[in-house]
Amino acid sequence: QVQLAESGGGLVQAGGSLRLSCAASGISLRDRAMGWYRQAPGKERELVAQITRGGSTNYADSVKGRFTISRDSAKNTMYLQMNSLKPEDTAVYYCRVGGTYLGQGTEVTVSS
């Protein structure tokens, strides 16, 4: 059974940083396309960052230069380093693997 467990969310002041983790079990993250999504209250879920099977990365314009997606195959974990956080980054963040598996989400709140 595939499980994705996000962690690292919380309350932070604007300008602060958080690192989200997505630990996978039942599936290897090696050589898989993965991504981080977020959903703010009253809004649709949106793609924040993705990493391809080959390791290339893509980011939403709103987070470019501030967020970094990465994976540690040895730990079977994906990360999202978020710096210079803004109140508009407030959302529930989800990790997704292979376009199929989605975690339960971790909440990020950025206060102004």
C-alpha positions in Angstrom: 0.0 0.0 0.0 1.4 3.4 -1.0 1.4 6.1 1.6 2.7 9.6 1.4 3.2 11.5 4.6 3.7 15.2 4.5 5.2 17.1 7.4 6.8 20.4 8.2 3.9 22.8 7.9 3.0 25.3 10.6 2.6 29.0 11.4 5.4 31.3 10.3 5.7 35.1 9.9 6.1 36.7 6.5 9.7 36.5 5.4 10.3 33.3 7.2 11.1 29.8 6.0 9.7 26.3 6.3 10.8 22.9 4.8 8.1 20.5 3.9 8.8 16.8 3.7 7.0 14.0 1.9 8.0 10.6 3.1 6.9 7.7 0.9 6.3 4.1 1.7 5.2 1.3 -0.6 6.7 3.1 -3.6 10.2 4.2 -4.6 10.6 7.8 -5.4 13.7 7.1 -7.4 13.2 8.1 -11.1 9.6 9.2 -10.6 7.9 12.4 -11.5 6.7 14.2 -8.4 5.3 17.5 -7.3 4.0 19.7 -4.6 0.6 21.3 -4.9 -1.3 23.7 -2.7 -4.9 24.7 -2.1 -5.8 27.9 -0.4 -9.2 28.4 1.2 -11.8 29.1 -1.5 -9.4 28.4 -4.4 -8.6 25.5 -6.6 -5.6 23.3 -6.1 -2.5 24.5 -8.0 0.8 23.1 -8.9 3.7 24.7 -7.0 6.7 22.8 -8.0 7.5 19.6 -9.8 10.5 17.4 -10.4 10.7 15.1 -13.4 12.0 11.6 -13.6 15.2 13.0 -14.9 15.6 15.5 -12.1 14.5 18.7 -13.9 12.5 21.1 -11.9 9.7 23.5 -12.7 8.0 26.1 -10.5 4.9 28.2 -10.5 5.8 31.8 -11.3 4.5 32.9 -7.9 7.2 30.9 -6.1 10.2 31.0 -8.4 13.3 32.1 -6.7 11.8 31.4 -3.3 10.9 27.6 -3.3 13.1 24.7 -4.0 11.9 21.1 -4.7 14.3 18.2 -4.1 14.3 14.5 -3.4 16.5 12.2 -1.4 16.2 8.8 -3.0 18.1 7.2 -0.1 15.5 8.4 2.4 12.7 8.0 -0.1 11.6 11.5 0.7 10.8 14.6 -1.3 11.2 18.1 0.1 10.0 21.6 -0.5 12.2 24.4 0.9 10.2 27.5 1.2 11.9 30.8 1.8 10.7 34.4 1.9 7.2 33.3 2.7 4.3 35.6 2.0 0.8 35.6 3.4 -0.5 34.5 0.0 1.5 31.2 0.4 -1.0 30.2 3.1 -2.5 26.9 2.0 -2.6 23.2 2.5 0.3 21.7 0.7 0.1 18.2 -0.8 2.7 16.0 -2.4 1.9 14.0 -5.4 3.8 11.1 -7.0 3.5 9.8 -10.5 0.2 11.7 -11.1 -1.5 9.0 -9.1 -0.7 9.1 -5.4 -1.6 12.1 -3.3 -0.8 12.8 0.4 -3.1 14.1 3.1 -1.6 17.5 3.1 0.2 19.7 5.6 -1.1 23.2 6.5 1.1 26.3 6.1 0.0 29.6 7.5 2.0 32.8 6.9 1.1 35.7 9.1 1.7 39.3 8.0 
